[in-house]
Amino acid sequence: MGSLESGISLKKAGSRNERSTFLSRPRSRFSRFLLFKKLDYLQWICTVVVFLFFVVFFQMFLPGSVMDKSQDSLLDDKDLVFGELRYLKEMGGLDFGEGIRLEPCKLLEKFQREQKEVNLQSSSGFNHSQHRFRYRKPQLALVFADLLVDPQQLLMVTITTALREIGYEIQVYSLEDGPVHNVWQSIGVLVTILKVNSDEIGVDWLNYDGILVSSLEAKSVFSSFMQEPFKSLPLIWTIHERALAVRSRQYTSSGHIELVNDWKKVFNRATVVVFPNYVLPMIYSAFDTGNYYVIPGSPVEVWKGENAMNLYKDNQQMKMGYGPDEVLIAIVGSQFMYRGLWLEHALILQALLPLFADFSSNNNSNFHPKIVVLSSDSISNYSTAVERIALNLRYPSGVVKHVAVDGDVDSVLSMTDLVIYGSFLEEPSFPEILIKAMCLGKPIIAPDLSNIRKYVDDRVNGYLFPKENIRALTQIILQVISEGKLSPLTHNIASIGRGTVKNLMVQETVEGYALLLENVLKLPSEVAPPKTVIEIPSKLKEEWQWNLFEDFLNSTYEDRSSKFLNKLEEQWNHSRREKFGSLIATDDSFSYEIWEEEKKMHILNIKRRREEQELKDRTEQPRGTWEDVYRNAKRADRVRNDLHERDERELERTGQPLCIYEPYFGEGTWPFLHQNSLYRGIGLSTKGRRPRMDDVDGPSRLQLLNNPYYRDILGEYGAFFAIANRIDRLHRNAWIGFQLWRATARKASLSEIAETSLLDAIEKRKYGDALYFWVRMDMDPRNSLQQDFWSFCDAINAGNCTFAFSETLKRMYGIKHDLNSLPTMPEDGGTWSVMQSWALPTKSFLEFVMFSRMFVDALDAEMYDEHHQSGHCYLSFSKDKHCYSRVLELLINVWAYHSARRMVYVNPETGAMQEYHKFKGRRGQMWVKWFSFNTLKAMDEDLAEEADSDHPKRRWLWPSTGEVVWQGVLERERNLRNQQKEKRKQKSKDKQERMRHKHHQKALGKYVKPLPEDMGNSNSTSN
């Protein structure tokens, strides 16, 4: 620390010169004194021992004597750890001062480096250029726990005003309503009050390009962000409370590790965690996952200062034992305890010493200024050290006092007359303690450090002195305090300083958030990029939006984070008791009763099993072959499964002509899924399926969905392929439909009236073999300019949709020469289907799946290598795991138009129907030959024959997307069935032959019952 070394060297140099002049003559006398033996050696030795004793005693009470120890001894001493940073000692390896350093710029550099890689990849790696369209503005969601009046609302209103000016669209969500609702509406921001039911929040967060969450109290909303499909959304979380950092130490010491881990998961979900100063990320280091970032600046201290001015109107000096006419000077310092801090305070006290000589010369000895040294270390021996320093500098007794402030600093600062910043440590931002002092209207004196000089102009809104020249501080003090009170100029400077600090660091805050969003957000190609940071109007960076909060400035600011944490702890304890029940109790007698009850239940179970076994042995068991037993067991399992699966909804669905499937992935989609008999969900992943629902398990029907890469990139087409795979085992309705959960979130799903209208049209065959759809392209938010089909497709695919379509069809149909292989999609005043919400006859659906499988296979062969290795594709500006899913979204329109299907739009609210792209307008434009069933069937059989006969070893997607069926497979299955049938016949003949020629053993003879013995005796003759 160069500043401290400079200050020390000045003092040492001065003392060395003084000693050379003062001790020159006594040294010779002292030597003569010893030579003449006027003092015996025993007295000399005692004098030296007493001197050393006082030196050691003096050093014991100086923090420097302890702070100069090795790093290990520093970490072992709890008394030297500063305030809320004390627990960092327990983690080991940290030293205070220069050893603590937060480098949030590395996080920003990481995002910038990723963006450069994307730009380099798009410019050199792809064989086709990308284009950005400006169809809509970037969308941001701002989430609050409530809309009560607090400084955080003022901060976000100011930031929102600036962001909207450079091109962002922002919508506010809150768990609870409040007075600030009207403030948001006054600036034109839509406010939505969320209804949280059983941890389900019915908001489609995918509509937004980024999420901004404010305060710890919004933690309950994270349950939605931590679920699929919202896990990958960029999320910026702003934290300004300290309560959780303090509680986390209590959680760890009390063994509530689950609660700590739960908070760690929440911190890990955030893309960036933003703090308003550099102290908070350090005290929150227990939750750090490498995503901490600091944007300095917040109106919190100004708001609290306004409240403190009203709260401390009474004379606080009288309450603290000081006279009303006494000048009270506060010496404050850095928020960090570091080596040499005591020495800096000693230098400041030495510079203030001439002030007391001036008071003595003016006969004001009874009204000496009082000096208060503030720190947050309330348990160390620093108070004794300050007193010893003052005593050595010959301050009058009781003038210098150390005050340890652990909480409310404002109450102490409010009674002071002058605040001196006594730390030479170069901090990363403007010291928070000076902001508090200036908010209270106190004049400040500080060294000319870079981050102080940036906001304080010497003798304008504060006083600055060179850190290399302590004597300049003395001169400033003598000018500030004259005749026992502050000078009028000082009062004027303090007033100007209070006006300055009211809007301190607004520019840094606004530009910081704008720059962070610019680097964090990954905007789709249809989104217009916002203006740069330098284009923000200067008037929006000069002050907080105080004018919108004029009616609330007199309201008392209350930190509600402690109440929130108390409530959260109660809920956690309650859920824990419900989970473990009475086992949580630690009472020995209660545990004994549980053991006795468990023992009795065990004995009863043993008796019951023994009785069942005895009864089973007594009953006559049926005889039969192993084949009969196996057949009966399988029949019983099949009956059991049928009874389990066929619930009420499935029974109702059996008699309907239509079943609409809703593909979904993740628990975040559950609030948007229907539960009546017309709909049935299909989960794209086994993990996120709804409990107690008869949803289709997609991965069990199509093994390809177990691969996360293809599950993400295929999207809803994974559900199409899963249902079409052996469809007769699952779907027995004449018609099949699909509806994306996002259509329900957008309120574009079918109403009950529209459902009835659609079913009636299907039963009456009103339009025959038609494609019914109810989410139209011209009403899609991505198509605000009402572009045609291919222009819209290009807009959502970085300008390369037509190129990808053309190349895929060429590969699919095997076209070698350059040919315009882009099907025409005319602008005839109609519209098209988006968001995969449509219905088809089941037979036509299978034909569409047959076409889609070949198209997806060709598209995958075109893009797999580049996308699978790097995550980039020319259909997106950033890494995108859903690379060509937006191309597939519009594929149903191309197939339906060119395969001569009627296309009917169903109004999702009224059920009114209107046919678009009628056959008369299609003549001469349809590719009927390329999209006919015979052509597609022949191509499908060729691919099936190749996969079945040749067994190619290359990577090939098509066989994994469904059944492989061709004439050879049918013949092989027919032959196999015939062979099994002949085998069963032969076994039956052999059995009959064995029964016919079976050898029967002849009887050994007839049994003749002997006569009774008495009858024999009666027939005999008597003598």
Buried (B, 14 or more C-beta within 10 A) or exposed (E): BEBBEBBBEBBEEEEEEEEEEEEEEEEEEEEEEEEEEEEEEEEEEEEEEEEEEEEEEBEEBBBBBBBEBEEEEBBEEEEBBBBBBBBBBEEEEBBBBEEBEBEBEEBBEEBBEBBEEBEEBBEEEBEBEBEBBBBBBBBBBBBBBBBBBBBBBBBBBBBBBBBBBBBBBBBBBBBEEBBBBEBBEEEEBEBEBBEEEEEBBBBBBBEBBBBBBBBBBBBBBBBBBBBBBBEEBBBBBBBBBBBBBBBBBEBBEEEBEEBBEBBBEBBBBBBBBBBBBBBBBBBBBBBBEEBBBBBBBBBBBBBBBBBBBEBBEEEBBEEBEBEEEBBBBBBBBBBBBBBBBBBBBBBBBBBBBBBBEBBEEEEBEEBBBBBBBBBBBEEBBBBBBBBBBBEEBEBEEEBBBBBBBEEEBBBBBBBBBBBBBBBBBBBEBBBBBBBBBBBBBBBBBBBBBEBBBEBBBBEEBBBBBEBBBBBBBBEBBBEBBBEBBBBEEBBEBBEBBBEBBBBBBBBBBBBBBBBBBBBBBBBBBBBBBBBEBEEBEEEBBEBBBBEBBEEBEEBEBEBBBBEBBEEBBEEBEEEBEEEEEEEEEEEEEEEEEBEEEEEEEEEEEEEEEEEEEEEEEEEEEEEEEEEEEEEEEEEEEEEEEEEEEEBEBEEEBEEBEBBBBBBBBBBBBBBBBBEEBBBBBBBBBEEBBBEEBBBBBBBEBBEBBEBEEBBBBBBBBBBBBBBBBEBEEBBEBBBBBBBBBBBBBBEBBBBEBBBEBBBEBBEEEBBEEBBBBBBBBBEBEBBBEEBBBBBBBBBBBBBBBBBBBBBBBBBBBEEEEEEEBBBBBEEEEBBBBBBBBBBBBBEBBBBBBBBBBBBBBBBBBBBBEBBBEEBBBBBBBBBBBBBBBBBBBBBBBBBBBBBEBBBBBBBBBEBEBEBBBEEEEBEEBBBEEBBBEEBBEEBBBEBBBBBBEEEEEEEBBBBBBBBBEBEEBEEEEEEEEEEEEEEEEEEEEEEEEEEEEEEEEEEEEEEEEEEEEEEEEEEEEEE
